[in-house]
Each structure stands twice: as structure tokens, then as C-alpha cells.
Amino acid sequence: MRAAYAVFRLIAGTLLTLEVCAACAPAAQGPLAGASDAWAKPAAARTAPPKPAQTWDAYAAALEWPALNGAPFIAHGHQPEQAVDVRVSADCRNAYRALVTDTVFPDGCVLAELAKSADGPGYGMRKLNGSWTYFQLGARGGVLAEGALSLCAGCHAQAPADDVFGLPREIVESR
């Protein structure tokens, strides 16, 4: 019986020693702040870089259309405020130039406000089936967002003619 008790004391003492050591051990930590453990992940688990944005289908054509403003102007409606040119597809260029409160643009009309700087964003809109679709563009015409964008639609609903604001008054009056 003494031998059994001695084995029991040996096992119990060992378990108690392990518990005490585990309680005193420092907590497990992740990598240091600012350090990366990306090298430890398998290559398949790493995220691939984002695909480049698809270029707006009207971008190349819009670059060829003449600017309707005589010189670039600072656009205050889109952010960031930047120097831009306004370009309009040939089928609605005359309607844009003669913009008044009751102007209605035909389906297929495309309008673009393009930055003069090489790294500035651009904006476009196209009318189809009586409604405008909006495009937010990257510096080289890549589509960042498109559709019935609520921010665009909400602001353009306040425009004087068919959701279109037209050129700034000082540019129109200087013609």
C-alpha cells in the first residue's frame, strides 16, 4: 500500500508542478507592433493585388471630343476641387451649349468632366432609357464606381435642366 501511495504522491506532485509552471509562463503574444508575420503564411493564403479598374467604355472617345469650356476651370461640385474640361458627345453638344431650364437630353447622351492633371479623378454620365447612369473615374479612365450612384443622383437631381448643371456662369457669360 505504501508503494501505491508513493506513486500517487509522485504523480500528484508532478501535475501540481506542471500547473504552477503553466500559470507562471508568459502569455502567448502575436508579432510585435509594426511587425508582419505574412512570411509565415502560405502563398495561397496571401491576398492578390486588386485588379486594375476596367476603363470606362466612353473614355477614349471623350478624350477626343472638344472641350466646351475655352480654358480649364476649377470644378467645385466634385471633390477634390481641380482644374477640369467638360466634354460632351456630339449628339447632345448643341443642347448642352444652349442649356436652359427645360432642356431635355436625348438617350445616348454622354457628358464627362475630366481632370487636367494626369492624376486627377474624372466623372461621367450617360443617359439611357430616360435615366442617367453616373461614373466615377480614376486618373486614366478606370471605373471606380458606376450606376445610379445615390450621391451623384441626389446632387444632380437639384440641377436646373434634366439633372445637368452646365458650365459655370462666368464661363458661359464670357463667350
Helices and strands as residue ranges (DSSP letters): H 2-24, G 38-40, G 43-45, H 59-64, E 73-75, E 82-88, G 90-92, H 93-97, E 110-115, E 122-128, E 131-137, E 143-147, H 150-156, H 169-173
